[in-house]
């Protein structure tokens, strides 16, 4: 069985500056992998490459069987990215954002209400425009979109940021529970001990390259 993510000497550029400078790694299907490294190591760029949002300049990359050099757009329905940007429409309500995301990904729109309830966004909040939500509620809405879509590959960039303790615990449950459905999770976090407790493996990134893959959880 092919890995969910397979990169070989992957190079991603911003102008002439390398965001990834020859990264090589494999992440197996159903694995929860924690990518760690200092600021500027290329963690966010790695996630955005795997989401099909950044072009592969050189090297080889396959995500869920899609060749990143030619098929990155067709990949996006199978991938969910929870990043620093919410990718929410401010003028739309929580419910409208959920239904739009489900329609765009070809998923069942009836998943919207259960996902909102799971993230404590039911009732009045479901019909509230995102522009009127608190930062924590916006983060929960972005997470609800991920839960509703339930993509094959979850890409999480500092996912606990902006969540209260209840929200953090719920997110941990969602990450751990994804394994039972065969989902693959790639998690970047500065909360190393917390993230490592959720992960099957820790991968260290520095200077746009994988520099160490410790055996087991560290």
C-alpha positions in Angstrom: 0.0 0.0 0.0 1.4 3.4 -1.0 1.9 6.0 1.8 -0.7 8.7 2.2 2.1 11.3 1.8 5.4 10.6 -0.1 7.9 13.4 -0.8 11.3 13.0 -2.4 13.6 16.0 -2.4 10.6 18.3 -2.6 11.4 21.9 -3.3 8.8 24.8 -2.9 9.8 28.3 -3.7 8.5 31.8 -2.9 10.0 33.8 -5.6 13.6 32.5 -5.5 13.5 31.7 -1.8 13.1 28.0 -0.9 10.3 27.4 1.5 11.1 23.7 1.3 14.7 22.9 0.2 14.6 19.2 -0.6 12.2 17.6 1.9 11.8 13.8 1.9 9.4 11.8 4.0 6.7 9.1 4.0 3.6 9.2 6.1 1.5 6.0 6.1 -2.3 5.8 5.8 -4.0 6.0 9.2 -0.9 7.5 10.9 -0.9 10.6 13.1 2.4 12.4 12.4 3.7 15.3 14.4 5.9 17.7 12.3 8.0 19.9 14.6 10.7 22.4 14.1 11.7 26.0 14.7 9.9 29.0 13.1 10.8 29.2 9.4 11.6 25.5 9.2 9.0 25.0 6.5 6.2 23.3 8.5 3.3 25.5 7.2 4.7 25.2 3.6 4.8 21.5 3.9 1.2 21.4 4.9 0.2 23.8 2.1 2.1 21.7 -0.4 0.2 18.5 0.8 -3.1 20.4 0.5 -2.4 21.3 -3.1 -2.1 25.0 -2.4 1.5 25.4 -3.3 3.2 24.2 -6.5 6.0 21.7 -6.4 9.0 23.4 -8.1 11.3 20.4 -8.1 11.5 16.8 -6.7 8.6 14.4 -6.5 5.5 14.4 -4.3 2.5 12.1 -4.1 -0.5 12.7 -1.7 -3.3 10.1 -1.6 -2.0 8.8 -4.9 -2.1 12.3 -6.6 1.0 13.5 -8.3 1.6 17.0 -6.9 3.4 18.1 -10.1 0.3 17.6 -12.2 -2.8 16.8 -10.0 -2.7 19.1 -7.1 -6.1 20.7 -7.8 -7.9 17.3 -8.0 -6.5 16.4 -4.6 -8.2 19.2 -2.7 -11.6 17.5 -2.1 -9.8 14.7 -0.2 -7.8 17.0 2.1 -8.7 19.3 4.9 -6.4 22.1 6.1 -6.9 23.8 9.4 -4.4 26.6 9.4 -3.7 30.1 10.6 -6.3 31.4 8.2 -9.9 30.3 8.8 -10.9 30.2 5.2 -14.4 31.3 6.4 -16.7 33.8 4.7 -17.3 36.6 7.3 -20.7 37.7 5.9 -22.1 34.1 6.0 -23.5 32.4 9.1 -21.9 29.4 10.7 -24.4 27.2 9.1 -24.0 28.8 5.7 -20.2 28.4 5.8 -20.6 24.7 6.7 -23.1 24.0 3.9 -21.0 25.9 1.4 -17.9 23.9 2.3 -19.8 20.6 2.1 -21.2 21.5 -1.3 -17.8 22.6 -2.6 -16.3 19.3 -1.5 -19.1 17.2 -2.8 -20.1 16.0 0.7 -23.6 15.6 2.2 -24.9 19.0 3.3 -26.8 17.3 6.1 -23.5 16.9 8.0 -23.6 20.6 8.8 -25.9 20.5 11.8 -24.2 17.5 13.6 -20.8 19.0 13.1 -21.9 22.3 14.5 -23.5 20.6 17.5 -20.2 18.6 18.1 -18.4 21.9 18.3 -21.0 23.6 20.5 -22.2 25.9 17.6 -25.8 24.8 17.5 -28.8 27.0 18.1 -28.3 30.7 18.0 -24.6 30.5 17.0 -25.5 28.3 13.9 -27.4 31.3 12.5 -24.8 33.9 13.5 -22.6 35.6 10.9 -18.9 34.7 11.3 -18.1 38.4 11.6 -19.9 38.5 14.9 -18.2 35.5 16.4 -15.4 35.6 19.0 -11.9 34.3 18.0 -12.6 31.0 19.8 -15.9 30.6 18.1 -14.4 31.2 14.7 -11.8 28.6 15.4 -14.5 26.2 16.4 -16.3 27.0 13.1 -13.2 26.2 11.1 -12.8 23.0 13.0 -16.5 22.2 12.4 -15.9 22.5 8.7 -13.1 19.9 8.9 -15.3 17.6 11.0 -18.3 17.9 8.6 -16.1 17.2 5.6 -14.1 14.4 7.3 -11.5 14.4 4.6 -9.1 11.5 4.1 -6.1 13.6 5.1 -6.2 16.1 8.0 -3.5 18.8 7.9 -3.5 20.7 11.2 -1.3 23.8 11.7 -1.2 24.9 15.4 -4.8 23.5 15.7 -5.1 24.2 19.5 -4.5 27.9 19.1 -7.5 30.1 20.1 -9.3 27.2 21.7 -10.3 27.1 25.4 -9.6 24.0 27.5 -12.8 22.4 26.6 -12.2 23.0 22.9 -8.6 21.7 23.2 -9.8 18.5 24.8 -12.5 18.0 22.1 -9.9 18.5 19.4 -7.7 15.9 21.0 -10.6 13.5 20.9 -11.3 14.2 17.3 -7.7 13.7 16.3 -7.5 10.4 18.2 -10.8 9.2 16.9 -9.9 9.9 13.3 -7.6 6.8 13.3 -10.6 4.5 13.7 -12.0 5.8 10.4 -8.7 5.3 8.6 -7.9 9.0 8.4 -4.3 10.3 8.2 -3.4 13.3 10.3 -0.3 15.5 9.9 0.0 17.9 12.8 2.3 20.9 13.3 2.5 22.4 16.8 4.9 24.3 19.0 3.3 22.4 21.9 5.7 19.6 21.5 4.8 17.3 24.4 1.1 17.8 23.9 1.2 17.0 20.2 3.6 14.1 20.6 1.2 12.5 23.1 -1.3 12.3 20.2 1.1 11.2 17.5 2.5 7.9 16.3 5.7 9.5 15.2 7.6 12.8 15.4 9.3 14.2 12.3 11.8 17.0 12.7 12.0 19.7 10.0 14.7 22.4 9.8 15.8 24.6 6.9 13.1 23.2 4.7 14.4 19.6 5.1 13.6 16.6 7.2 16.6 16.3 9.5 15.5 13.6 11.9 12.7 11.0 12.3 12.8 9.7 15.8 11.5 6.1 16.3 8.3 6.2 18.2 6.8 9.2 20.0 9.3 11.6 21.6 
